[in-house]
Structure formats: structure tokens, C-alpha cells
């Protein structure tokens, strides 16, 4: 439960999770559940904070000073609630031009029986292949094993074969934006203990295990990015990030109405809709002009606002459609789409996207099975909740899987990735 008492909690047992976005920063501090008291989430949230983000745009650090100030404030508020100080954090990220690739890694079995060393050697070969162009491996999951060309072996250890092949899905990123995230954490006196691919985390929270098994596309509409994660047969098979988001809708409102960004955000939240009504042309709202806040208020119709919102959302839908159409796993994941993220809360978003994409669409918040407090249960918190769910196994242990590369110096030396399969 949120803000629970320490109750003889071991020093250093708390785990911090950070979702740093264009619109907001969210920090969760959790304590692993005791072996005799397991929850669906695998941990108890003891500290939480959500504050306006600064110095970060589309997942990329653009101003270290502003970003440091906003991250420090967010973490401090969560620490105050938890009553303890964080030393390390796991960070969700969508920067670095994320790229997905599916390929096969093969190794010969010298003894005729597959051993753990053979499986590890196959994985090392896959990691080496994934980083062949100098990018950083940030996530890799096994899709299938084949023994002498025959697929279907879920656990090949101790099976007779002459050749082992692993079908793998790898996600890579440019290393420099990740270094900047690590340096930002360092300026806040935090060490990066793990990195999570943000689209993956959102999908873990928003889509059910059954949906991921049957095939699903999860689209997280954030402030500065649209993040796509696709699943088939329970496996993470593709991700992509588009550098456009709900903040672009706000910017269009601000620019068209000539009102401050904060006021445009308020207008979008109160009156923004993708569902038109005949009365909209007659209903108006008031707002100040930028630089003339002390003067009289101006007015605009809800119909005009709806046109602004619909135009930008149609552009976002078109970009999403293009990316989905060129997906090589389209036949595997099916046509069902789950929307999440703060931008998905715009009135009429599910119906609008369904019409433009020609697919079944629903809006999802983090699964109720996680028993979250109400203020953390909205679609805008899917990423950070998914991080926690992905970070804890059913046995309560943190799942840290190192990426197998030579550890760099600095704060990225301890960077791992969190991976939970079969949630």
C-alpha cells in the first residue's frame, strides 16, 4: 500500500523507478513483498511523486540544469513519502532511435546434448550480432528454439541435437542519449541500476497476459512521443517510437489561439474532444492571450477547438498507420490495439483511432490486478507501473539481465535491463 510504514525494512531494500517524459516525471519507490505476503505487483509502493517535467523532450535530455532540477524535486517528494533516501534507480527510456530486429543465432553442439553453456554461447552470439553497428543492446528476448532445424523446443537443455538455433528479438539504441540519462541521474546523486524500454513497460501494465498471448499492439501516446510495442504468442516482437505526441496538440492550440502553453493545456483538458456535436458551434470558452493576461479574456467556440485537436490527432493516426503497415510481424500480432498513456485520455480517442486505423481499439489503464492507489491508476502511469511489474518475478526477486557487453565507464557500467516474460 502507498506510504506504508517501514516495519523493520532492511536498509537499502527500497527500489526506485523513474519515468522521465516530456510532460511529467514520475517516481515510484517500492519495497519488495515479503515471501509470506505476495501481491500481484510483487512489491508495495511506499513512495510516489509526479511533477511537471523540464529539460527533456521526446525522451531526450535537452537541458541538464532544468532536467536536474525537475528530477531532484520529483525524487525528493517520493523519498519524503517513503521516509528513506534512494541510492539507485531504474529508468524507463524511449530515446536513442530504438530499433527492433528479429534474427537467428546458431551454435554447434559438440557433445551431442544441449548444455547450459551451449545456450549461453548462442545468446552471446546473438548479442554480438545485435551490436554489430556500434549501437547498444538494451533488450533481448528469446522467441523460439530449434534443434537441428526443428522448432518447438521451449527448453532445449539436456536434449539431443547437433545444432541449436535461437530465434531472438533484440532492441538497440544509440548509446549517447543513454549516457546523457545516466549523467542526469548522477547529477541527482543517483546511480542507474537498470534501463527499461518504455514501450515494453507500458504494454506489461496495459495489456493482459492473454492479450499478449493472442497478439496485441500497445500504443502509448505520451506528451512528446508515441511508443509502439507489439506482442505475439506472449513474446515481445517489435517496438518503435515516433517523435510526436499529445504536447503537439497542446502546441497547436496555443499557437492558433495565441494563448500560453499552460493555458492551452488547461483548455485541452477541459474542452478538448474528438467527438463533435451540433451544439459545439454555439458553445464557447474564455481564455487569455499570451502577453495580455491582465487584459480582457477572449473567446472561441468548442467547434473550432475540436477542429484543431482533430487535425493534429489525424496526423498522429496517419503516422501510426504507416508504421503498423510496414511492420514485418503484422500477421503475427493481429489487428487489436490497446491505447494507453496520458494522450489516450482525450475524449473520443479510441473511436477516432479505430476509424482512422481500421482496427479494434480500446483505451487501457494499468491492470486492476496491480491494486494501485487511485492517483496512480490512470493511463498516464502505465510505463512506471509496468516497470515495477517487469522488475519483480513471481518469487519476489528482481530480474536483472545484463546485456552482455563490455561494461562502459561511468554510471552506465551497472546498467542492466528488466525483463519479465509470461506475466
N, C-alpha and C positions, 0 to 999 in steps of 0.2 A: 504494500500500500504506500501511497505517496506520503513522504515525510514521516516514515515510521521511526521509532526510537532505535538507538544504537544496539542495545541489548547484547553487550559483550561482543560486538563485532570486532574481528581481528583487524589490527592496524594494516592499512594498505589493501584491504579486501574490496574496496569500492572500485567500480569500473565506470569510466566516463565515456560518453558518446556525444559527438558533435556533428550537427548538420549545418554547414555554413552555406547559406544561399544568398541570392541577390536581394531578396526582400527581408528575410529574417534569419537569425541564428537561433538554433535550438540546442540546448544541452540537457542531457539526461544523466543522472548519476544513479547507478543501480548497485544493489548488493545481491550476490548470488544466493539463491534459495538454499536453505539447509537440506541435507539429504532426506530428512524425515518430514519435510514440508515443501513439496514441489508444486509450483504453479505452472500454468500453461506457458507463461512467458519465460520461466526458468530463473527469474530474478525479481526482486522487489525494487520499485522505483522509490528512492529516498530523497532525491533532489531533482528539480526540473526548472527550466527557465527558457523563455522565448522572448527575444528582443529584436528590435529593428537592426538590420544588417547594414554595414557601411564598409566601403573599401573592397568589396567583392562584387564582381559582375559576371554572370553566366558561369559561376563556379570558379572563376579565376581571380586571384588576388590582384587588384589594380592599385591599391594604396595601402602600404604596410601600416602606416600610422593610424589611419582611420579603421582599418580592419582589426588592428591590435586593440584599439580602444573598445570597439564593439564586442569583440570576443571575450576580452577580460571582464567586461560588465556582465555578459551573459553567463560565463562560467562562475563568476563570483556570486551571482544570485542563486545559482543552483547549489554551490558549496554552502552558502548560508542556510539554505533549507535543509541540506544533508547534515550540517554540523561538522563537516570534515573538509579537508583540502585535497584536491585531486593532484596527482603527480603525472599520470599518463592518461591519454585519451585515444579513442578510435574515431577516425574522421571519415564521413561519407564524402565522396567526391564524384564529380562528373566532368572535370576539366581534362585537358591533355588529349583532345581529339580521340576519344575512346573508339576502339575498333575491335570488332569481333571476327574470329576466324575459326572454322572447323577443319581439322586435319587429322591424319592418322600417324601414329608413331609405332614403329615396329622394332622388335628385337628377337634375335635367335635364342632359343633355349638350349643351352649346352648340355644340360643333364637329362633332357627329355621330360622333365617335370617342372612346372612353373613354380618358382620360389618368390619370396618377398623381394629378393634382390632383383629378380627379372622384372617385376612390376615397377620397382623403383627406377631401374635403368630405362624402362620405357617412358616413364614420366619425365626423367631428366632429358631424354631426347626430345620430348615434346616441348619442354621449357626452352631448350636451346633453339629449337626451330622458331618458337614464338617470338623470341627477341633478336632474330637474325638481322633486323634492320635498325637496331640500336634503340628500340622502344622498350619500355619497362612492362614486364608482365605483372598484371595486377589481379588477375583472377584466372584460374584454370580448373575446369571440372571434366571428369570422365563421363562420356556418353555411352560407351559400349566397349566390350572386349571381344576380340575374335581370336580363336585358336585355329591355326592352320587355315585361315580364311573363313572359318565357320563362326558366325556371330551367335550371341545369346548367352555367353558366359558372364554372369553377373559378378562372380568372384572366382577368378581363374587359379588362385593359389592351390597348389598340390594336384593340379590337373595335368594329364599327359599331353604334350604338344611339342612340336619342333619350332614353332614360331608364334610369338604373341604380338598382337596388334591392339593398340588402344585408340579408339576414336575420341578425340579431345576437342573441347571448346575453350579457346583462350581469348582473354580480353587484354589488350595492351594500350598503353598511353604514352604520350611524350613525357619524358622524365622531368623537364624543367618546372612545369606547373605543380608537380607533386613536391618537388624540393621547396617551392615557394610556400606551399601549405605547411610543410614541416618547419620551415623557418618562422612562419607566423606563429605556430604553436610554441616554438622555442622562445619567441619574444614574450609569450604569455606564461613562461616558466612551466611549460607542459612538454612532455615527450610523447611522440606519436608511437603508439603501441600497435596500431593496425589501421589499414585503409580498407574501406568498403566501397565497391562500385555502387553508387547511389541508385541507379535504376533497379539493380538486383534487390537491394534492401527494400525499396518501395513495393516491389512485387511480392516479397515474402510477407509483408504486412497486409497488403490489399487483396491479394488473390488467395483463394483457399488451396489446400494441397490437392484436392480433387480437380479444381480448375487447372492447376499446373500439370496435373497428370493427363488430362484430356486435351490440353493445348490452349494456350491463352496468350494474348498480348496485353501487357500492362503499360499504360501511358501515364506518366506523372507530369502534369502541367504545373511547373513551378513559376517563380517570378521571372527568371531570366533564361530558363531552358525548358525544353520538352524532352523528357527522358523515356526511352522505349526499352522494355525488356520483354523477351519472348521465351516461352517455355513449351516443351513438348515431352510427353511421357515422363513428366516430373523433372526434366532436366532444363537448366538454363542454357539456351542455344543461341541467343543473339541479343545484342544491345546496341543502342545508338543514341546520340544526344544531338538535338537541334538547338542552336543558339537563338531561341525566340521563346517568349513566354508571356504570362499574364501582365507583367510590367509593361510590355509593349502596348497592351490595350490601355493601360492607365496613361502612358505617354501620349497616345493618340487623343485621349480625352482632354488631357492637359493642353496639348498643342491646339486642338480645334477650338476649345472653349477659352483658351488663353487664361487658364487658372493654374495655381501652384500644384505641383505633383501630389502633395499630401491631400489637397482638396479634391483632386481628380480621383485619388484612391477612395476617398470617402463617398464621392458621387457614384463610383462603380459599385461599391459595397451596398449602398442604399437603393440605387435605382437601376443599376446595370442588369440587363436581361437579354436573352436571346429569343425570348418568346414575345412576339408582337401582339398588340391588342389595339382595337379601333380607338379606344379612349386615350392611347398614348399621345396622339397628336394634340389633344386638348389639355393634358396634364403636364404641368411644368414644375421645375425645381429651381431654387435660387443658389447662387454661388458668387464668390468674389473674383474679380480679375486680378491677375498677378501684378503686384506693384501698386494696386489700388485697393488693398484690403480694408482701408479705413473709409473708403467711399461707399456709395450705394451698391447693393447687390444686383447682379444681372440674372436673367432667366433664360432657360432653354427648355424645350419640350422633351419628354421621355422618348418620343419617336425619333428625334434627332440623335439622342444618346444611343438608342438601340441601333441605329444605322452605323455609328462609329464603332460600337462593340462588335456588331455582326461582321463588318468589313474586315477588321483585323482577325477575328476568330476564323473567318473563312480562309484567310491567308495561312493561318496556323494549320487548319484542317487540310489544306492543299499540300503543305509541306509534309505533314504526317502521311498523307495518302501516297505521295511519291516514294517515301522511304519504305513504307509497307509493301508497295507494289514491287519494289526491286529486291525485297528480302528473298534469300535463297532457301529459307526454311518456311516459306508461306504455307506450303502444302501440309507441313507437319503441325503447325500451331493452330490452324483453323481460322475462323473469322470472328470469333468472340473477342471483344475488347473490354478491358476494365480501365476506367479513368480514375486517377487519384491526384493528389497534390492540391495546393491551395487554389490554383486556377480552375480546377474541375468544379468548384462550388458555385461558379457563376450560374445563375438561374437559366435553365434550359440547355445546359452544356451537353448532357447526354443525348438528348433528342437532336440537337444541332449536329453533333459529330456523327450520329447514326445516319442522318440524312446525307451528309457530305461524304462519308466513308463507305456507305452501303453495307454496314455491318451491325451486328448486335452490340450495343454499348450500354454499360451501366457505370455509375459513379460509386466508388467504394472508399470507405474509411478503414483504418486498421481493424482487423478482425476482432469481434467481441470476445473471442476466446482469450485474448490477452488481458482482459479485465483491467482496462486503463481508466484513470480518472477522466471525468468528462472533458476537462480542459485540454487533454492530450489525445482525444479520440477522433478529431476531425481529419479529413483527407490530407490536410497540410502537414500532418505529423507522420505520414506513412513511412518516410525514409528513416527517421530516427528510431521509430518503433521497430521497423524491420531490422535495423542494425542490432538492436538488443536481441530480438528473436533469433537472428542468424548467428549471434555470438555465443549462444548458450546451447549446448546439446541437451538431450533428454536426461542425461546423467548429471547435468548441472555444471559440467566443465566447460570452460571457454575453449572454443575451437580456433586455434591459431595455426594456419598452414603457411609456412614460409614459402616465398616464391622461388627459392632455389637459386637465385642469382648471387653473385659475389656481393656481400653487403657493402653499400657505399658508406662513406664517412658522414658524420653529422647525424641529424635526427632521423634520417631515413634508414639508418643502419639497423633499426629494430622494427622496421615496417613489415608487417605481415598482411594477411588478408583473412577476413572472416568468411567462412563458408559453411552453410548448413544445408544438407540435402535431405529431401524426404520429410520436410516439416509438415 
